[in-house]
Amino acid sequence: MIRFLVKGLLRDPNRSVFPVLIVGAGVMITVLFYCWVLGVREDITRTSAVLDTGHVKITTKAYGEIPGQMPNDLALSGIGRLVPELFRDCPEMDWVPRIKFGGLLDFPDDKGETRVQGPVLGMAVDLLTPGSTEVRRLNLAGAIVRGRLPEKPGEILVSEEFAEKLGVDLYETATLISATATGGMAVQNFILAGTVRFGIGVMDKGTLIADITDIQYALDMADSASEILGFFPDMNFDEVRALGEKTRFNAVYENIRDEFSPVMTTLKDQSGPGEYLDWVDRWIFIFIFVFILVMSIVLWNTGLMSGIRRYGEIGVRLAIGESKGHVYQALIGEALATGMAGSILGTFLGLGFSYYLQEVGIDISGMLQSAAILFPNILKAKIGSGAFYIGFIPGLGATVLGSLVSGISIFSRETSQLFKELET
């Protein structure tokens, strides 16, 4: 009988090839969708962490209330003491001070008068210390379009789009006009060493990257920083670990009622990325649940129709004496086999397309011309562990369920009805 069933499956495309292809297509789409939303979430999280929030961030209490205004008059002081303490208490994390600032970048002509100028969003990081983790973390070497990385004090980088818009060349003198931490005017000359492209719309419009020591001097922020960011060694945000570090750190300063006392927040706590990730997590669950439900209904209907179309064959098998239970078990066995084959095929294809999107991605820069949030121009998928089994939920479960439901009618078939069907 098994040999008879196997031959039937192989010879009848309606019972084998078509169901396998339908199941495979559904599973492939399920796996691809899952990997896609997982990759987009990770890209956004990583981008926000690297450029803005860190996995944890330390600011003063007052600065943390209005971080969007970059109030460097409320910046952290004494970072030369605080950073070593952080490394001592939590050595597995990397702690880096940064300064955020805004201003005008002015390029003078031969007479020293303004030739062209434009607003910039500045970020001061450790560029000159040998082996600086910031250069690698921000991928500055890979982001260079023209020129080189700063090699000595007084050199800066600007975004390529900004440089093209102003029509400036490498190694020109640029004057930064900003405000000091004490409320005065800051005017400091720099040399344009290179231009960069981050692949993030809001960063590429007008970003200035400088060494933190230069900006501390220019903005009168000696031994100070806007914030100290903490990063886990694998660069993957771990909410539980971050929350534990936050609780430990804030417990030390919770009794100090001073607006300049340090406070730690996690990536999820911070306005913007935290709210966005909460929204993404909710909608990812809803989308995946609804998508799997829809695919399950489609594949359940495929199994149901397959069983209905075979009522004539089932009638013959019952008429020649095969038991109803055996026919029902054979029907479920065939559904299990086609569901397994389709699920394996669909998972393999889904992982293949997901791998391509993981390595290449899709460029959406044209959609982000006016974006004001940190959003990567190229969205990539990510193959997570769930991708290897999530497709089997609709692939196996729905297909078998459809056959289970359609096969119930076998037990209601009467011999007289079977002979009537055979005569027609």
Residue, then its C-alpha position, 0 to 999 in steps of 0.5 A: m500500500i505504501r508503494f501504491l501511495v508513493k507512486g500515486l504522489l509521484r505520478d499525479p502533479n495535483r497531489s505532489v508537485f503543485p502542493v509542494l510548490i504552493v507550500g514552498a512559495g508561502v514558506m519562502i515569503t514567510v521566511l523572507f518577511y521575517c528576516w527583513v523586519l528583523g534586519v530593519r530593526e537591527d539596522i535602526t538600533r545599531t545606527s541609533a546606538v553608534l551615532d546618537t544613543g549608545h547602548v547606555k548614555i551618561t549625561t547630567k540630569a539637566y542635559g538629559e531633559i533637553p538633549g535635542q538643544m545640545p545645551n553644553d552649558l549643562a555638560l558633564s565635567g570631570i570626565g577625566r575621573l569619571v571615564p576611568e571609574l566606568f572602565r573599572d566598574c564595568p570593564e566589559m563595556d567601551w566608554v567614550p566621551r563625545i561632544k555634540f554642538g551646532g554652528l556655522l562653518d565659514f570658508p574665507d576667500d583670499k582676503g580672509e572674508t567670507r566666501v561661503q558658509g553653511p550650518v553644521l551639526g558637529m560631533a566631537v570624538d576621539l580621532l587622534t588616539p592610536g587605536s581609537t575605537e571611535v574611528r572603527r565604530l563610526n567606520l570613518a575610514g570606510a566612509i571617506v570619499r575624498g581626502r583622509l582621516p585627521e592626523k593631527p590637531g586642527e583637522i576636521l571632516v565634513s560630509e561630502e554632500f555639504a562640501e559639494k553644496l558649498g563648493v569647497d576643496l580639501y585642505e582649505t581653512a574653515t572657521l567654526i563659529s559656535a557658542t562656548a559652554t559659558g555662553g560666549m562666542a567660539v571662533q576656531n580655525f580648522i583644516l578640511a582634511g577629508t569628506v565622508r558619506f555615512g549613508i544616512g540622509v540626516m547625517d550627510k546633509g551637514t555633519l562636521i567630525a572633529d577630535i574631541t580635544d580640539i572642540q573642548y578647547a574651542l568651546d571652553m569645555a576642558d575636561s568636559a563632554s556632552e555625554i559619555l556613551g557605553f557600548f557592549p563589546d558585540m555591538n548588540f543591544d542587550e536590554v537586560r544588561a543595559l538595565g542592570e548597568k543603569t540601575r547600578f550606576n544611578a544607585v550611586y548618585e540617586n541621593i545627590r540633588d544636583e542638576f549637574s550630577p550624572v545620570m545613566t539612561t539606556l537606548k530604550d529610555q531615550s526619546g526617539p529611538g526608545e519609542y520607535l523600537d517599542w513601536v517596531d516591536r509591537w508591529i513586528f509581532i502583529f505583522i508576523f502574526v497576521f502574515i503567518l495567519v494569512m499564509s496558514i489560511v491559504l495553505w489550509n485551503t490548499g490542503l482542504m481543496s486537495g482532499i475534496r478533489r480526491y473524494g472520487e479516489i477515496g470512494v474507490r478505495l473504500a469500495i474495494g474494502e480499505s478501512k476508513g481509518h487507514v484512508y484517513q491516516a494515508l491522507i494525513g501522511e501525504a499532507l505531512a510529506t508534501g508539507m515537509a517537502g514544501s517547508i524545506l524548499g521554501t525555507f531554503l529559498g527564503l534563506g537564500f533571498s534573505y542572505y542576498l538582502q543581508e549582504v546587499g540590501i535595498d537602497i531607499s535613499g531616494m525616499l529619505q531626502s527630507a528625513a530628519i531621523l537617523f535612518p540608514n539609506i540601505l536596508k538589509a535583512k538579517i538571518g536570525s535563528g527563528a528563520f530556520y523554523i518559522g516557515f514550518i508553522p504555516g508550511l506543516g501546521a496549516t497543510v496538515l490541518g487542511s487535510l485533517v478537516s477535509g478528511i473528516s468527511i471520509f467517516s460519513r461516507e456510506t456504501s450506497q453513496l459510493f456505488k452511486e458516485l462510481e456509476t456516475 
